[in-house]
């Protein structure tokens, strides 16, 4: 995270059946950015809330705020931001696109 990389703990594609050709079609047309990026941010939030030190939380939440702005579709960006707040404030889990 110190280098601007997002660690992802995401398993959404596998759990949603997005494997093989289905996964590749999302990659080829660029729509994976509306799945992987927000999923990575949400799973990182879960990790930060559940396990991270205060220093790591600070770094991670700053990175998440910067990265949310990079989600291409506004609707997805807004939903991801709301899920992130839900994770932080109500211990809700397992959101995915």
Secondary structure, DSSP 8 states (H G I E B T S, - for coil): -TTS-------HHHHHT--HHHHHHHHHTTGGGGTHHHHHHHHHHHHHHHH--HHHHHHHHHHHHHHHTT-S-HHHHHHHHHHHHHHHHH-------
